[in-house]
Amino acid sequence: MLLRFARRYGDQAIDKLVGEYGGHIPTRNLHFIMGTVAAHPRTFIVIGLLRSGFDPAEFAKQSDLFK
């Protein structure tokens, strides 16, 4: 992703990534997809990111239904 941003934004690529991952993505209910590597089956690494369109505030309201 960094190379794509570097081609698109040039010297401002890092600033764009910081804005995306520091500001925009956390508001989109971010989940980390974890996995292992065959050589190290007991070590987990982040292999992807899942961003849902659901508002995290809506999930917070749902917990009140079961109290």
Backbone hydrogen bonds, N-H to C=O, Kabsch-Sander energy under -0.5 kcal/mol:
donor,donor_aa,acceptor,acceptor_aa,energy
5,F,1,M,-2.5
6,A,2,L,-2.8
7,R,3,L,-2.3
8,R,4,R,-2.0
9,Y,5,F,-3.5
10,G,6,A,-1.6
12,Q,9,Y,-1.6
13,A,10,G,-1.5
16,K,12,Q,-2.1
17,L,13,A,-2.4
18,V,14,I,-2.6
19,G,15,D,-2.1
20,E,16,K,-2.4
21,Y,17,L,-3.1
22,G,18,V,-2.1
23,G,19,G,-1.4
24,H,19,G,-1.7
25,I,20,E,-3.1
27,T,24,H,-1.0
28,R,25,I,-2.4
29,N,26,P,-0.7
31,H,50,L,-2.2
33,I,48,G,-2.9
34,M,32,F,-0.6
35,G,45,I,-2.3
37,V,40,H,-0.8
37,V,43,T,-0.6
40,H,37,V,-1.4
43,T,40,H,-1.8
44,F,42,R,-0.5
45,I,35,G,-2.9
47,I,33,I,-3.1
47,I,45,I,-0.6
48,G,33,I,-1.2
50,L,31,H,-2.8
51,R,49,L,-0.5
52,S,28,R,-1.0
52,S,29,N,-1.0
52,S,50,L,-0.6
58,E,55,D,-1.4
59,F,55,D,-1.1
60,A,56,P,-1.6
61,K,57,A,-1.4
62,Q,58,E,-1.2
63,S,59,F,-0.9
64,D,61,K,-1.1
65,L,62,Q,-1.6
66,F,63,S,-1.0
67,K,64,D,-0.9
